[in-house]
Amino acid sequence: KNESGYILTQNGNYEHREIVEKLINRQLEQGEEVHHINGIKWDNRKSNLALMTREQHLRWHQKLEWMWNKRYKTPMRWQRQQLVEYFGAKLF
């Protein structure tokens, strides 16, 4: 893990980004980001990864932060549904 908690590959790349690139059979484009659904940066299971634009990712984290500040719980099933329906994320 690096100092931010992400797992790096032997060549110094982020493992979660490489996993998604293999799943979509191409390199990530500029402005595409990989989100860890459960918030655990080292949990790189494909079921925990979502591909989205930087803008969608920022909006999603703003929504999550607002909900957490209000003490709302955010179950994984609900998060996965929201990510697809309202934020256009691709899940694996």
Backbone as JSON Lines, residues from 0, in Angstrom:
{"i":0,"aa":"K","n":[0.85,-1.19,0.0],"ca":[0.0,0.0,0.0],"c":[0.89,1.24,0.0]}
{"i":1,"aa":"N","n":[0.35,2.3,-0.62],"ca":[1.07,3.57,-0.52],"c":[0.56,4.33,0.7]}
{"i":2,"aa":"E","n":[1.06,5.55,0.9],"ca":[0.69,6.33,2.09],"c":[-0.79,6.7,2.12]}
{"i":3,"aa":"S","n":[-1.47,6.66,0.96],"ca":[-2.91,6.97,0.91],"c":[-3.78,5.73,1.09]}
{"i":4,"aa":"G","n":[-3.17,4.56,1.14],"ca":[-3.93,3.33,1.36],"c":[-4.24,2.53,0.11]}
{"i":5,"aa":"Y","n":[-3.78,3.0,-1.07],"ca":[-4.03,2.27,-2.31],"c":[-2.93,1.25,-2.56]}
{"i":6,"aa":"I","n":[-3.31,0.13,-3.16],"ca":[-2.33,-0.89,-3.52],"c":[-1.72,-0.52,-4.87]}
{"i":7,"aa":"L","n":[-0.4,-0.59,-4.93],"ca":[0.32,-0.31,-6.16],"c":[0.83,-1.61,-6.77]}
{"i":8,"aa":"T","n":[0.89,-1.65,-8.1],"ca":[1.45,-2.81,-8.78],"c":[2.98,-2.72,-8.74]}
{"i":9,"aa":"Q","n":[3.64,-3.76,-9.23],"ca":[5.11,-3.77,-9.23],"c":[5.69,-2.62,-10.06]}
{"i":10,"aa":"N","n":[4.95,-2.2,-11.1],"ca":[5.46,-1.09,-11.92],"c":[4.96,0.27,-11.42]}
{"i":11,"aa":"G","n":[4.39,0.32,-10.22],"ca":[4.04,1.58,-9.59],"c":[2.68,2.16,-9.96]}
{"i":12,"aa":"N","n":[1.86,1.41,-10.68],"ca":[0.53,1.88,-11.04],"c":[-0.47,1.48,-9.97]}
{"i":13,"aa":"Y","n":[-1.61,2.16,-9.95],"ca":[-2.66,1.8,-9.02],"c":[-3.31,0.5,-9.48]}
{"i":14,"aa":"E","n":[-3.37,-0.48,-8.58],"ca":[-3.91,-1.79,-8.93],"c":[-5.37,-1.71,-9.37]}
{"i":15,"aa":"H","n":[-6.19,-0.91,-8.68],"ca":[-7.6,-0.85,-9.02],"c":[-7.82,-0.31,-10.43]}
{"i":16,"aa":"R","n":[-6.97,0.6,-10.88],"ca":[-7.09,1.13,-12.24],"c":[-6.7,0.06,-13.26]}
{"i":17,"aa":"E","n":[-5.65,-0.69,-12.98],"ca":[-5.24,-1.76,-13.9],"c":[-6.31,-2.85,-13.99]}
{"i":18,"aa":"I","n":[-6.95,-3.17,-12.88],"ca":[-8.01,-4.18,-12.89],"c":[-9.14,-3.74,-13.81]}
{"i":19,"aa":"V","n":[-9.58,-2.5,-13.67],"ca":[-10.67,-2.0,-14.51],"c":[-10.24,-1.93,-15.97]}
{"i":20,"aa":"E","n":[-9.03,-1.54,-16.24],"ca":[-8.55,-1.5,-17.63],"c":[-8.61,-2.89,-18.26]}
{"i":21,"aa":"K","n":[-8.28,-3.92,-17.5],"ca":[-8.38,-5.29,-18.02],"c":[-9.84,-5.68,-18.25]}
{"i":22,"aa":"L","n":[-10.73,-5.25,-17.36],"ca":[-12.15,-5.58,-17.5],"c":[-12.79,-4.91,-18.71]}
{"i":23,"aa":"I","n":[-12.35,-3.7,-19.04],"ca":[-12.95,-2.98,-20.16],"c":[-12.11,-3.09,-21.44]}
{"i":24,"aa":"N","n":[-11.0,-3.82,-21.37],"ca":[-10.12,-4.07,-22.52],"c":[-9.59,-2.81,-23.17]}
{"i":25,"aa":"R","n":[-9.27,-1.82,-22.37],"ca":[-8.65,-0.59,-22.87],"c":[-8.08,0.19,-21.7]}
{"i":26,"aa":"Q","n":[-7.25,1.17,-22.0],"ca":[-6.73,2.04,-20.96],"c":[-7.81,3.05,-20.57]}
{"i":27,"aa":"L","n":[-7.77,3.48,-19.33],"ca":[-8.69,4.52,-18.89],"c":[-8.35,5.81,-19.62]}
{"i":28,"aa":"E","n":[-9.4,6.52,-19.99],"ca":[-9.2,7.8,-20.66],"c":[-9.02,8.9,-19.62]}
{"i":29,"aa":"Q","n":[-8.49,10.02,-20.07],"ca":[-8.34,11.15,-19.18],"c":[-9.73,11.55,-18.68]}
{"i":30,"aa":"G","n":[-9.86,11.76,-17.4],"ca":[-11.14,12.14,-16.82],"c":[-11.97,10.96,-16.32]}
{"i":31,"aa":"E","n":[-11.49,9.73,-16.54],"ca":[-12.18,8.55,-16.0],"c":[-11.52,8.16,-14.68]}
{"i":32,"aa":"E","n":[-12.36,7.8,-13.71],"ca":[-11.84,7.4,-12.4],"c":[-12.51,6.11,-11.94]}
{"i":33,"aa":"V","n":[-11.82,5.41,-11.05],"ca":[-12.34,4.17,-10.48],"c":[-12.67,4.44,-9.02]}
{"i":34,"aa":"H","n":[-13.91,4.15,-8.66],"ca":[-14.4,4.39,-7.29],"c":[-14.48,3.06,-6.55]}
{"i":35,"aa":"H","n":[-14.04,3.06,-5.28],"ca":[-14.2,1.9,-4.39],"c":[-15.54,2.04,-3.69]}
{"i":36,"aa":"I","n":[-16.48,1.2,-4.01],"ca":[-17.85,1.33,-3.53],"c":[-17.94,1.29,-2.01]}
{"i":37,"aa":"N","n":[-17.21,0.38,-1.38],"ca":[-17.3,0.27,0.08],"c":[-16.36,1.24,0.8]}
{"i":38,"aa":"G","n":[-15.65,2.05,0.06],"ca":[-14.77,3.05,0.65],"c":[-13.42,2.54,1.11]}
{"i":39,"aa":"I","n":[-13.19,1.24,0.95],"ca":[-11.91,0.66,1.38],"c":[-10.96,0.66,0.18]}
{"i":40,"aa":"K","n":[-9.94,1.51,0.25],"ca":[-9.06,1.76,-0.89],"c":[-8.25,0.55,-1.33]}
{"i":41,"aa":"W","n":[-8.04,-0.4,-0.45],"ca":[-7.24,-1.57,-0.81],"c":[-8.11,-2.76,-1.2]}
{"i":42,"aa":"D","n":[-9.44,-2.6,-1.18],"ca":[-10.36,-3.68,-1.57],"c":[-10.61,-3.58,-3.08]}
{"i":43,"aa":"N","n":[-9.79,-4.29,-3.84],"ca":[-9.84,-4.19,-5.29],"c":[-10.6,-5.34,-5.96]}
{"i":44,"aa":"R","n":[-11.53,-5.95,-5.24],"ca":[-12.4,-6.93,-5.88],"c":[-13.21,-6.21,-6.96]}
{"i":45,"aa":"K","n":[-13.41,-6.88,-8.1],"ca":[-14.11,-6.19,-9.19],"c":[-15.52,-5.78,-8.78]}
{"i":46,"aa":"S","n":[-16.17,-6.53,-7.9],"ca":[-17.51,-6.17,-7.45],"c":[-17.52,-4.9,-6.59]}
{"i":47,"aa":"N","n":[-16.35,-4.45,-6.16],"ca":[-16.24,-3.24,-5.35],"c":[-15.79,-2.02,-6.16]}
{"i":48,"aa":"L","n":[-15.63,-2.19,-7.46],"ca":[-15.11,-1.11,-8.29],"c":[-16.18,-0.57,-9.22]}
{"i":49,"aa":"A","n":[-16.17,0.74,-9.42],"ca":[-17.1,1.4,-10.33],"c":[-16.31,2.37,-11.19]}
{"i":50,"aa":"L","n":[-16.59,2.37,-12.48],"ca":[-15.94,3.29,-13.41],"c":[-16.87,4.46,-13.65]}
{"i":51,"aa":"M","n":[-16.34,5.67,-13.51],"ca":[-17.14,6.87,-13.71],"c":[-16.26,8.04,-14.1]}
{"i":52,"aa":"T","n":[-16.88,9.12,-14.54],"ca":[-16.09,10.3,-14.88],"c":[-15.66,11.0,-13.59]}
{"i":53,"aa":"R","n":[-14.69,11.86,-13.71],"ca":[-14.2,12.62,-12.55],"c":[-15.35,13.46,-11.97]}
{"i":54,"aa":"E","n":[-16.15,14.07,-12.85],"ca":[-17.28,14.89,-12.39],"c":[-18.31,14.04,-11.63]}
{"i":55,"aa":"Q","n":[-18.65,12.87,-12.19],"ca":[-19.59,11.99,-11.51],"c":[-19.04,11.55,-10.16]}
{"i":56,"aa":"H","n":[-17.75,11.25,-10.13],"ca":[-17.1,10.78,-8.89],"c":[-17.16,11.87,-7.82]}
{"i":57,"aa":"L","n":[-16.87,13.08,-8.2],"ca":[-16.92,14.2,-7.26],"c":[-18.34,14.4,-6.74]}
{"i":58,"aa":"R","n":[-19.33,14.39,-7.63],"ca":[-20.72,14.56,-7.21],"c":[-21.15,13.43,-6.26]}
{"i":59,"aa":"W","n":[-20.73,12.2,-6.57],"ca":[-21.07,11.06,-5.72],"c":[-20.51,11.23,-4.31]}
{"i":60,"aa":"H","n":[-19.24,11.63,-4.22],"ca":[-18.63,11.81,-2.91],"c":[-19.28,12.97,-2.15]}
{"i":61,"aa":"Q","n":[-19.71,13.99,-2.85],"ca":[-20.43,15.09,-2.19],"c":[-21.74,14.58,-1.61]}
{"i":62,"aa":"K","n":[-22.44,13.75,-2.37],"ca":[-23.71,13.18,-1.87],"c":[-23.45,12.29,-0.66]}
{"i":63,"aa":"L","n":[-22.44,11.42,-0.77],"ca":[-22.13,10.53,0.36],"c":[-21.75,11.33,1.61]}
{"i":64,"aa":"E","n":[-20.95,12.34,1.45],"ca":[-20.52,13.14,2.6],"c":[-21.73,13.82,3.25]}
{"i":65,"aa":"W","n":[-22.64,14.34,2.44],"ca":[-23.84,14.98,2.97],"c":[-24.65,13.95,3.77]}
{"i":66,"aa":"M","n":[-24.81,12.76,3.2],"ca":[-25.58,11.72,3.89],"c":[-24.91,11.29,5.19]}
{"i":67,"aa":"W","n":[-23.6,11.1,5.15],"ca":[-22.89,10.7,6.36],"c":[-22.98,11.77,7.43]}
{"i":68,"aa":"N","n":[-22.92,13.04,7.03],"ca":[-23.05,14.14,7.99],"c":[-24.43,14.15,8.65]}
{"i":69,"aa":"K","n":[-25.43,13.7,7.91],"ca":[-26.8,13.61,8.44],"c":[-27.03,12.29,9.19]}
{"i":70,"aa":"R","n":[-25.99,11.47,9.26],"ca":[-26.02,10.17,9.93],"c":[-26.89,9.14,9.21]}
{"i":71,"aa":"Y","n":[-27.1,9.36,7.9],"ca":[-27.83,8.37,7.11],"c":[-26.91,7.19,6.81]}
{"i":72,"aa":"K","n":[-27.47,6.0,6.84],"ca":[-26.71,4.81,6.46],"c":[-26.8,4.65,4.96]}
{"i":73,"aa":"T","n":[-25.75,4.13,4.36],"ca":[-25.72,3.95,2.91],"c":[-25.37,2.5,2.59]}
{"i":74,"aa":"P","n":[-26.37,1.61,2.59],"ca":[-26.12,0.19,2.31],"c":[-25.49,0.01,0.91]}
{"i":75,"aa":"M","n":[-24.69,-1.02,0.77],"ca":[-24.0,-1.28,-0.5],"c":[-24.98,-1.44,-1.66]}
{"i":76,"aa":"R","n":[-26.07,-2.15,-1.44],"ca":[-27.04,-2.36,-2.52],"c":[-27.61,-1.03,-3.0]}
{"i":77,"aa":"W","n":[-27.94,-0.15,-2.06],"ca":[-28.45,1.18,-2.41],"c":[-27.39,1.97,-3.16]}
{"i":78,"aa":"Q","n":[-26.14,1.92,-2.67],"ca":[-25.06,2.65,-3.34],"c":[-24.88,2.18,-4.77]}
{"i":79,"aa":"R","n":[-24.88,0.87,-4.98],"ca":[-24.7,0.34,-6.33],"c":[-25.83,0.82,-7.25]}
{"i":80,"aa":"Q","n":[-27.06,0.82,-6.76],"ca":[-28.19,1.28,-7.56],"c":[-28.05,2.77,-7.89]}
{"i":81,"aa":"Q","n":[-27.71,3.57,-6.91],"ca":[-27.53,5.01,-7.12],"c":[-26.41,5.3,-8.12]}
{"i":82,"aa":"L","n":[-25.3,4.58,-7.96],"ca":[-24.16,4.79,-8.85],"c":[-24.54,4.59,-10.31]}
{"i":83,"aa":"V","n":[-25.34,3.59,-10.59],"ca":[-25.75,3.29,-11.96],"c":[-26.84,4.25,-12.43]}
{"i":84,"aa":"E","n":[-27.91,4.37,-11.66],"ca":[-29.08,5.12,-12.1],"c":[-28.89,6.63,-12.16]}
{"i":85,"aa":"Y","n":[-28.17,7.19,-11.2],"ca":[-28.08,8.65,-11.11],"c":[-26.71,9.2,-11.45]}
{"i":86,"aa":"F","n":[-25.69,8.35,-11.43],"ca":[-24.35,8.83,-11.66],"c":[-23.69,8.2,-12.88]}
{"i":87,"aa":"G","n":[-24.4,7.31,-13.55],"ca":[-23.9,6.74,-14.79],"c":[-22.67,5.87,-14.67]}
{"i":88,"aa":"A","n":[-22.42,5.32,-13.51],"ca":[-21.24,4.49,-13.3],"c":[-21.41,3.13,-13.96]}
{"i":89,"aa":"K","n":[-20.3,2.54,-14.33],"ca":[-20.28,1.18,-14.83],"c":[-19.78,0.3,-13.71]}
{"i":90,"aa":"L","n":[-20.58,-0.71,-13.34],"ca":[-20.2,-1.63,-12.28],"c":[-19.73,-2.94,-12.87]}
{"i":91,"aa":"F","n":[-18.97,-3.7,-12.09],"ca":[-18.41,-4.96,-12.57],"c":[-18.84,-6.13,-11.7]}
